[in-house]
Amino acid sequence: MFIDRVKIYVKAGDGGNGMATFRREKYVPHGGPSGGDGGRGGDVLLVVSPHVNTLLDLRYRKHYRAERGENGGPNNMHGRAGRDLVILVPPGTVVYDDDTGQPLADLTELEQTFVVARGGRGGRGNARFATSTNQAPTFAEQGEPGEERNLRLELKLLADVGLVGFPNAGKSTLLAQVSAARPKIADYPFTTLTPNLGVVKVDDQTFVMADIPGLIEGAHQGQGLGHEFLRHIERTRVIIHMIDASGWDGRDPLEDFHTINFELAQYAPELAERPQIVALNKMDLPQARERAATLTRELESMGHKVFPISAATGENVLPLLRATVDLLATAPPPPAVEIPDVVETSDPGLQVQVEDGVFVVRGRQVEKRVAMTNLENEEALLRLQHAFRRFGVFAALQEAGVQEGDTVRIGELEFEYIPEPWEKEE
């Protein structure tokens, strides 16, 4: 099954927790803190594999989590880092942040790797917090949460040449004639339901050709199958426009030609400027031969190279392929998806909102500090309280109108607000 668009959730590994422990050795009656740091969480990586050609495997598994880091140990032993999680994708995969719609990566090269979610750092053990004034800290940090993301992956085939045209124009027959691809072929529209790729060898040159199915009038609006597969034409450098010159089912070949070009331009204006070669197919039928001269004259007057061919018998196919090779030699490289420079956004600052009577404090820095604090340790909570004061949490709550006894929530921490003694005096 050909799957070219999926949505998945990825979660990098959390960092391991630091340990709070003290040296307990013979002849060392007053051993100091010796808790080790936790290990870093594993990353989630997308890797381009030559053995994958669709996104089918990702359709049936939606959630991916990397391994968390191990907790720190006694005697200053650090925890092991979590293993990275590798997700294999086919070449041509474009990665989007599904929440913002922003493109993150365009994966076109084999073995290309993209870190889509980074693991959290390990929490520090209590040995790291010893100072001259606090020589026996009883707390350690929790591991930092790993990044998580909702992703949309879209596959855009990497083909040099795209075959376009109305259903039953003979695209699949031509692909089968010139390559080892064996697409389904039958004498009715929409025989081909998925794009097919084939490697074509002409003299000493090779190129990849793609049969793009489902283009009809209104394709750019989702009519037929075009809305699903138009994206696969975007990377092609040359378009072979297949026309059924026989006028099958009473169709007008020139009208079909203009209709397909209009649909391409509506989907992506740059496609209308892509180099095109026109193949007048089905010259093995008398009706097609009768129209060939008139159609060739009309199309050449528009500036197109025209080749009357028979995809079924192979008639005049080799000159068509040689002209395609010549055009590929001067065609520009395939367009890449523009990936904006991802600038690490600074913390926008604290935000306090009242939700159902609860004062909810949001801010990347303060939420991360809460997540890395052992909320069951009194000394750690005291340190967190000092951090809140330094970050301006209490001042922001007062500005938002918090009163004694109100409930405040920061991440997973929920507490009852009690003002500082000097605040009560005011």
C-alpha positions as a Python dict, from the first residue, in 0.01 Angstrom:
ca = {
    (1, 'M'): (0, 0, 0),
    (2, 'F'): (135, 342, -97),
    (3, 'I'): (108, 583, 197),
    (4, 'D'): (254, 932, 146),
    (5, 'R'): (117, 1132, 439),
    (6, 'V'): (106, 1044, 808),
    (7, 'K'): (85, 1216, 1145),
    (8, 'I'): (285, 1090, 1441),
    (9, 'Y'): (373, 1192, 1796),
    (10, 'V'): (735, 1175, 1911),
    (11, 'K'): (873, 1209, 2263),
    (12, 'A'): (1242, 1221, 2342),
    (13, 'G'): (1365, 1049, 2656),
    (14, 'D'): (1355, 1230, 2988),
    (15, 'G'): (1683, 1274, 3167),
    (16, 'G'): (1753, 1040, 3456),
    (17, 'N'): (1714, 1167, 3812),
    (18, 'G'): (2015, 1269, 4013),
    (19, 'M'): (2071, 1082, 4340),
    (20, 'A'): (2090, 1223, 4691),
    (21, 'T'): (2322, 1004, 4895),
    (22, 'F'): (2622, 1032, 5128),
    (23, 'R'): (2948, 844, 5164),
    (24, 'R'): (2922, 565, 5418),
    (25, 'E'): (3271, 422, 5440),
    (26, 'K'): (3478, 278, 5718),
    (27, 'Y'): (3702, 535, 5880),
    (28, 'V'): (3506, 818, 5710),
    (29, 'P'): (3258, 912, 5983),
    (30, 'H'): (3156, 1240, 5822),
    (31, 'G'): (3142, 1142, 5453),
    (32, 'G'): (3013, 1413, 5225),
    (33, 'P'): (2744, 1402, 4956),
    (34, 'S'): (2817, 1148, 4682),
    (35, 'G'): (2504, 1134, 4467),
    (36, 'G'): (2577, 1097, 4095),
    (37, 'D'): (2406, 1268, 3801),
    (38, 'G'): (2135, 1110, 3593),
    (39, 'G'): (2198, 1014, 3231),
    (40, 'R'): (2075, 1215, 2935),
    (41, 'G'): (1755, 1103, 2764),
    (42, 'G'): (1767, 957, 2414),
    (43, 'D'): (1692, 1167, 2105),
    (44, 'V'): (1436, 1087, 1837),
    (45, 'L'): (1596, 1082, 1492),
    (46, 'L'): (1457, 1053, 1141),
    (47, 'V'): (1697, 871, 908),
    (48, 'V'): (1655, 837, 531),
    (49, 'S'): (1672, 470, 431),
    (50, 'P'): (1713, 326, 80),
    (51, 'H'): (1503, 27, 190),
    (52, 'V'): (1187, 231, 260),
    (53, 'N'): (977, 379, -20),
    (54, 'T'): (650, 475, 154),
    (55, 'L'): (536, 591, 497),
    (56, 'L'): (328, 276, 543),
    (57, 'D'): (504, 157, 859),
    (58, 'L'): (431, 488, 1033),
    (59, 'R'): (61, 464, 958),
    (60, 'Y'): (4, 183, 1207),
    (61, 'R'): (223, 314, 1486),
    (62, 'K'): (146, 669, 1589),
    (63, 'H'): (349, 717, 1909),
    (64, 'Y'): (729, 702, 1937),
    (65, 'R'): (922, 743, 2261),
    (66, 'A'): (1298, 734, 2309),
    (67, 'E'): (1453, 574, 2616),
    (68, 'R'): (1494, 784, 2928),
    (69, 'G'): (1831, 820, 3096),
    (70, 'E'): (1917, 606, 3396),
    (71, 'N'): (1917, 758, 3741),
    (72, 'G'): (2243, 854, 3907),
    (73, 'G'): (2397, 622, 4164),
    (74, 'P'): (2594, 644, 4488),
    (75, 'N'): (2966, 713, 4498),
    (76, 'N'): (2927, 977, 4226),
    (77, 'M'): (2824, 721, 3965),
    (78, 'H'): (2650, 876, 3666),
    (79, 'G'): (2350, 709, 3507),
    (80, 'R'): (2369, 566, 3155),
    (81, 'A'): (2234, 785, 2872),
    (82, 'G'): (1912, 668, 2710),
    (83, 'R'): (1927, 506, 2366),
    (84, 'D'): (1827, 718, 2070),
    (85, 'L'): (1515, 615, 1879),
    (86, 'V'): (1567, 593, 1501),
    (87, 'I'): (1267, 620, 1266),
    (88, 'L'): (1338, 520, 905),
    (89, 'V'): (1176, 729, 632),
    (90, 'P'): (1198, 720, 250),
    (91, 'P'): (1396, 978, 53),
    (92, 'G'): (1179, 1276, -33),
    (93, 'T'): (1014, 1301, 309),
    (94, 'V'): (922, 1651, 424),
    (95, 'V'): (879, 1699, 800),
    (96, 'Y'): (633, 1953, 940),
    (97, 'D'): (545, 2059, 1293),
    (98, 'D'): (178, 1965, 1291),
    (99, 'D'): (86, 2220, 1559),
    (100, 'T'): (233, 2522, 1378),
    (101, 'G'): (249, 2397, 1018),
    (102, 'Q'): (615, 2504, 997),
    (103, 'P'): (842, 2285, 779),
    (104, 'L'): (1129, 2145, 982),
    (105, 'A'): (1332, 1938, 735),
    (106, 'D'): (1342, 1820, 375),
    (107, 'L'): (1506, 1476, 376),
    (108, 'T'): (1632, 1398, 28),
    (109, 'E'): (1975, 1234, 70),
    (110, 'L'): (2032, 871, 167),
    (111, 'E'): (2145, 831, 529),
    (112, 'Q'): (2048, 1193, 598),
    (113, 'T'): (1966, 1233, 967),
    (114, 'F'): (1746, 1487, 1142),
    (115, 'V'): (1707, 1514, 1519),
    (116, 'V'): (1338, 1589, 1557),
    (117, 'A'): (1322, 1580, 1939),
    (118, 'R'): (1614, 1613, 2180),
    (119, 'G'): (1642, 1420, 2504),
    (120, 'G'): (1639, 1598, 2837),
    (121, 'R'): (1960, 1640, 3035),
    (122, 'G'): (2012, 1430, 3343),
    (123, 'G'): (1941, 1577, 3684),
    (124, 'R'): (2237, 1668, 3903),
    (125, 'G'): (2314, 1462, 4211),
    (126, 'N'): (2344, 1620, 4555),
    (127, 'A'): (2725, 1617, 4528),
    (128, 'R'): (2691, 1895, 4273),
    (129, 'F'): (2512, 2125, 4519),
    (130, 'A'): (2761, 2115, 4805),
    (131, 'T'): (2892, 2458, 4901),
    (132, 'S'): (3092, 2606, 5186),
    (133, 'T'): (2768, 2710, 5357),
    (134, 'N'): (2571, 2393, 5274),
    (135, 'Q'): (2810, 2101, 5293),
    (136, 'A'): (2543, 1831, 5317),
    (137, 'P'): (2260, 1904, 5068),
    (138, 'T'): (1986, 1643, 5092),
    (139, 'F'): (1827, 1708, 4754),
    (140, 'A'): (1904, 1624, 4393),
    (141, 'E'): (1753, 1733, 4063),
    (142, 'Q'): (1499, 1535, 3869),
    (143, 'G'): (1578, 1470, 3505),
    (144, 'E'): (1481, 1731, 3246),
    (145, 'P'): (1177, 1630, 3037),
    (146, 'G'): (1258, 1538, 2677),
    (147, 'E'): (1113, 1736, 2389),
    (148, 'E'): (785, 1620, 2242),
    (149, 'R'): (625, 1707, 1909),
    (150, 'N'): (330, 1633, 1688),
    (151, 'L'): (465, 1580, 1336),
    (152, 'R'): (320, 1560, 988),
    (153, 'L'): (531, 1371, 737),
    (154, 'E'): (467, 1408, 365),
    (155, 'L'): (641, 1213, 92),
    (156, 'K'): (723, 1389, -234),
    (157, 'L'): (867, 1144, -483),
    (158, 'L'): (1221, 1210, -606),
    (159, 'A'): (1185, 1161, -980),
    (160, 'D'): (1357, 1337, -1270),
    (161, 'V'): (1061, 1304, -1505),
    (162, 'G'): (691, 1311, -1427),
    (163, 'L'): (426, 1158, -1651),
    (164, 'V'): (104, 1359, -1643),
    (165, 'G'): (-218, 1338, -1838),
    (166, 'F'): (-581, 1237, -1814),
    (167, 'P'): (-668, 886, -1694),
    (168, 'N'): (-627, 621, -1964),
    (169, 'A'): (-384, 836, -2166),
    (170, 'G'): (-124, 557, -2154),
    (171, 'K'): (114, 677, -1881),
    (172, 'S'): (144, 340, -1710),
    (173, 'T'): (187, 164, -2045),
    (174, 'L'): (478, 393, -2133),
    (175, 'L'): (640, 340, -1792),
    (176, 'A'): (614, -37, -1835),
    (177, 'Q'): (753, -9, -2189),
    (178, 'V'): (1068, 184, -2093),
    (179, 'S'): (1151, 51, -1744),
    (180, 'A'): (1128, -256, -1524),
    (181, 'A'): (827, -109, -1341),
    (182, 'R'): (512, -318, -1373),
    (183, 'P'): (216, -92, -1292),
    (184, 'K'): (-138, -219, -1321),
    (185, 'I'): (-268, -155, -1674),
    (186, 'A'): (-629, -184, -1791),
    (187, 'D'): (-860, -17, -2041),
    (188, 'Y'): (-1058, 198, -1799),
    (189, 'P'): (-997, 527, -1613),
    (190, 'F'): (-826, 534, -1274),
    (191, 'T'): (-658, 198, -1322),
    (192, 'T'): (-354, 346, -1151),
    (193, 'L'): (-431, 445, -793),
    (194, 'T'): (-80, 512, -666),
    (195, 'P'): (232, 675, -815),
    (196, 'N'): (477, 434, -976),
    (197, 'L'): (850, 483, -1022),
    (198, 'G'): (1076, 331, -1286),
    (199, 'V'): (1442, 369, -1380),
    (200, 'V'): (1482, 441, -1752),
    (201, 'K'): (1808, 374, -1938),
    (202, 'V'): (1867, 555, -2267),
    (203, 'D'): (2197, 480, -2439),
    (204, 'D'): (2443, 540, -2151),
    (205, 'Q'): (2214, 771, -1949),
    (206, 'T'): (1961, 683, -1680),
    (207, 'F'): (1684, 880, -1510),
    (208, 'V'): (1390, 813, -1281),
    (209, 'M'): (1040, 843, -1423),
    (210, 'A'): (720, 869, -1218),
    (211, 'D'): (368, 791, -1333),
    (212, 'I'): (140, 1039, -1153),
    (213, 'P'): (-221, 917, -1150),
    (214, 'G'): (-554, 1081, -1101),
    (215, 'L'): (-532, 1418, -1280),
    (216, 'I'): (-865, 1544, -1414),
    (217, 'E'): (-1043, 1877, -1426),
    (218, 'G'): (-1061, 2015, -1071),
    (219, 'A'): (-765, 1806, -953),
    (220, 'H'): (-617, 2096, -753),
    (221, 'Q'): (-946, 2113, -559),
    (222, 'G'): (-947, 1743, -480),
    (223, 'Q'): (-1137, 1609, -779),
    (224, 'G'): (-1035, 1260, -889),
    (225, 'L'): (-710, 1152, -723),
    (226, 'G'): (-513, 1463, -811),
    (227, 'H'): (-536, 1634, -475),
    (228, 'E'): (-357, 1338, -317),
    (229, 'F'): (-78, 1305, -571),
    (230, 'L'): (-11, 1647, -723),
    (231, 'R'): (266, 1702, -469),
    (232, 'H'): (468, 1425, -632),
    (233, 'I'): (514, 1636, -946),
    (234, 'E'): (676, 1920, -752),
    (235, 'R'): (1026, 1771, -752),
    (236, 'T'): (1029, 1658, -1116),
    (237, 'R'): (1262, 1850, -1348),
    (238, 'V'): (1088, 1762, -1674),
    (239, 'I'): (724, 1678, -1746),
    (240, 'I'): (615, 1440, -2020),
    (241, 'H'): (257, 1533, -2098),
    (242, 'M'): (74, 1229, -2232),
    (243, 'I'): (-222, 1295, -2461),
    (244, 'D'): (-464, 1034, -2591),
    (245, 'A'): (-462, 1143, -2955),
    (246, 'S'): (-739, 900, -3044),
    (247, 'G'): (-1002, 1114, -2870),
    (248, 'W'): (-1124, 816, -2669),
    (249, 'D'): (-1476, 854, -2532),
    (250, 'G'): (-1531, 1165, -2744),
    (251, 'R'): (-1266, 1372, -2564),
    (252, 'D'): (-1087, 1666, -2726),
    (253, 'P'): (-707, 1607, -2694),
    (254, 'L'): (-622, 1978, -2706),
    (255, 'E'): (-881, 2061, -2444),
    (256, 'D'): (-740, 1786, -2220),
    (257, 'F'): (-390, 1931, -2269),
    (258, 'H'): (-499, 2279, -2159),
    (259, 'T'): (-703, 2140, -1869),
    (260, 'I'): (-409, 1949, -1719),
    (261, 'N'): (-175, 2248, -1753),
    (262, 'F'): (-435, 2469, -1586),
    (263, 'E'): (-460, 2225, -1294),
    (264, 'L'): (-82, 2219, -1256),
    (265, 'A'): (-65, 2599, -1254),
    (266, 'Q'): (-347, 2623, -1001),
    (267, 'Y'): (-176, 2378, -767),
    (268, 'A'): (169, 2539, -795),
    (269, 'P'): (239, 2825, -1041),
    (270, 'E'): (600, 2714, -1091),
    (271, 'L'): (478, 2384, -1238),
    (272, 'A'): (340, 2573, -1539),
    (273, 'E'): (697, 2685, -1614),
    (274, 'R'): (851, 2337, -1583),
    (275, 'P'): (998, 2208, -1915),
    (276, 'Q'): (742, 1991, -2098),
    (277, 'I'): (757, 1739, -2379),
    (278, 'V'): (427, 1633, -2534),
    (279, 'A'): (369, 1269, -2626),
    (280, 'L'): (76, 1209, -2862),
    (281, 'N'): (-4, 852, -2768),
    (282, 'K'): (-194, 563, -2930),
    (283, 'M'): (-52, 601, -3280),
    (284, 'D'): (-134, 233, -3321),
    (285, 'L'): (-501, 341, -3360),
    (286, 'P'): (-628, 488, -3690),
    (287, 'Q'): (-814, 773, -3516),
    (288, 'A'): (-491, 890, -3352),
    (289, 'R'): (-291, 883, -3678),
    (290, 'E'): (-558, 1091, -3851),
    (291, 'R'): (-529, 1365, -3589),
    (292, 'A'): (-152, 1351, -3538),
    (293, 'A'): (-52, 1612, -3796),
    (294, 'T'): (-310, 1869, -3682),
    (295, 'L'): (-235, 1819, -3311),
    (296, 'T'): (141, 1837, -3371),
    (297, 'R'): (107, 2162, -3563),
    (298, 'E'): (-112, 2319, -3290),
    (299, 'L'): (116, 2212, -3002),
    (300, 'E'): (440, 2308, -3176),
    (301, 'S'): (296, 2654, -3236),
    (302, 'M'): (279, 2686, -2856),
    (303, 'G'): (651, 2611, -2832),
    (304, 'H'): (634, 2243, -2728),
    (305, 'K'): (834, 1950, -2862),
    (306, 'V'): (584, 1691, -2984),
    (307, 'F'): (638, 1318, -3039),
    (308, 'P'): (363, 1099, -3187),
    (309, 'I'): (419, 761, -3017),
    (310, 'S'): (260, 431, -2938),
    (311, 'A'): (335, 329, -2581),
    (312, 'A'): (184, -12, -2653),
    (313, 'T'): (411, -99, -2947),
    (314, 'G'): (711, 120, -2864),
    (315, 'E'): (681, 321, -3186),
    (316, 'N'): (887, 645, -3172),
    (317, 'V'): (944, 600, -2796),
    (318, 'L'): (1327, 607, -2821),
    (319, 'P'): (1338, 956, -2982),
    (320, 'L'): (1105, 1076, -2706),
    (321, 'L'): (1339, 942, -2438),
    (322, 'R'): (1648, 1089, -2606),
    (323, 'A'): (1482, 1430, -2621),
    (324, 'T'): (1399, 1391, -2251),
    (325, 'V'): (1764, 1321, -2169),
    (326, 'D'): (1871, 1631, -2363),
    (327, 'L'): (1618, 1842, -2176),
    (328, 'L'): (1729, 1701, -1839),
    (329, 'A'): (2086, 1811, -1916),
    (330, 'T'): (1979, 2177, -1911),
    (331, 'A'): (1686, 2158, -1668),
    (332, 'P'): (1739, 2323, -1327),
    (333, 'P'): (1783, 2099, -1021),
    (334, 'P'): (1469, 1982, -843),
    (335, 'P'): (1323, 2246, -614),
    (336, 'A'): (1367, 2189, -242),
    (337, 'V'): (1122, 2278, 30),
    (338, 'E'): (1229, 2605, 189),
    (339, 'I'): (1313, 2543, 552),
    (340, 'P'): (1317, 2861, 760),
    (341, 'D'): (1607, 2917, 994),
    (342, 'V'): (1492, 2773, 1324),
    (343, 'V'): (1590, 3027, 1584),
    (344, 'E'): (1570, 2915, 1943),
    (345, 'T'): (1297, 3140, 2076),
    (346, 'S'): (1365, 3301, 2409),
    (347, 'D'): (1129, 3249, 2697),
    (348, 'P'): (843, 3495, 2635),
    (349, 'G'): (828, 3547, 3009),
    (350, 'L'): (581, 3456, 3276),
    (351, 'Q'): (213, 3441, 3196),
    (352, 'V'): (-49, 3414, 3465),
    (353, 'Q'): (-404, 3320, 3372),
    (354, 'V'): (-706, 3244, 3588),
    (355, 'E'): (-875, 2921, 3482),
    (356, 'D'): (-1178, 2802, 3682),
    (357, 'G'): (-1060, 3000, 3983),
    (358, 'V'): (-704, 2861, 3966),
    (359, 'F'): (-407, 3089, 3899),
    (360, 'V'): (-208, 2904, 3630),
    (361, 'V'): (152, 3019, 3584),
    (362, 'R'): (316, 2942, 3250),
    (363, 'G'): (672, 3003, 3137),
    (364, 'R'): (931, 2767, 2995),
    (365, 'Q'): (1199, 2846, 3251),
    (366, 'V'): (982, 2818, 3559),
    (367, 'E'): (796, 2509, 3434),
    (368, 'K'): (1125, 2332, 3365),
    (369, 'R'): (1247, 2418, 3714),
    (370, 'V'): (932, 2266, 3865),
    (371, 'A'): (968, 1952, 3654),
    (372, 'M'): (1329, 1907, 3773),
    (373, 'T'): (1246, 1955, 4143),
    (374, 'N'): (1179, 1669, 4383),
    (375, 'L'): (854, 1799, 4528),
    (376, 'E'): (874, 1555, 4820),
    (377, 'N'): (1200, 1698, 4954),
    (378, 'E'): (1165, 1995, 5189),
    (379, 'E'): (1507, 2140, 5108),
    (380, 'A'): (1435, 2112, 4734),
    (381, 'L'): (1102, 2291, 4780),
    (382, 'L'): (1274, 2571, 4969),
    (383, 'R'): (1522, 2608, 4684),
    (384, 'L'): (1232, 2615, 4438),
    (385, 'Q'): (1065, 2890, 4641),
    (386, 'H'): (1379, 3102, 4617),
    (387, 'A'): (1381, 3039, 4241),
    (388, 'F'): (1018, 3156, 4216),
    (389, 'R'): (1111, 3478, 4389),
    (390, 'R'): (1411, 3527, 4159),
    (391, 'F'): (1204, 3456, 3845),
    (392, 'G'): (936, 3704, 3955),
    (393, 'V'): (659, 3446, 3998),
    (394, 'F'): (523, 3595, 4319),
    (395, 'A'): (525, 3949, 4174),
    (396, 'A'): (337, 3827, 3865),
    (397, 'L'): (76, 3651, 4082),
    (398, 'Q'): (20, 3966, 4287),
    (399, 'E'): (-21, 4170, 3971),
    (400, 'A'): (-282, 3918, 3854),
    (401, 'G'): (-478, 3972, 4177),
    (402, 'V'): (-396, 3658, 4374),
    (403, 'Q'): (-524, 3649, 4732),
    (404, 'E'): (-425, 3445, 5036),
    (405, 'G'): (-572, 3098, 5008),
    (406, 'D'): (-604, 3100, 4627),
    (407, 'T'): (-485, 2792, 4439),
    (408, 'V'): (-180, 2829, 4215),
    (409, 'R'): (-72, 2572, 3954),
    (410, 'I'): (270, 2556, 3786),
    (411, 'G'): (323, 2247, 3576),
    (412, 'E'): (240, 1953, 3802),
    (413, 'L'): (282, 2158, 4117),
    (414, 'E'): (-35, 2292, 4280),
    (415, 'F'): (-25, 2486, 4607),
    (416, 'E'): (-219, 2731, 4819),
    (417, 'Y'): (-87, 3084, 4798),
    (418, 'I'): (41, 3227, 5126),
    (419, 'P'): (185, 3579, 5103),
    (420, 'E'): (523, 3667, 5246),
    (421, 'P'): (511, 3822, 5599),
    (422, 'W'): (606, 4168, 5474),
    (423, 'E'): (325, 4151, 5218),
    (424, 'K'): (69, 4107, 5496),
    (425, 'E'): (205, 4412, 5679),
    (426, 'E'): (150, 4622, 5367),
}
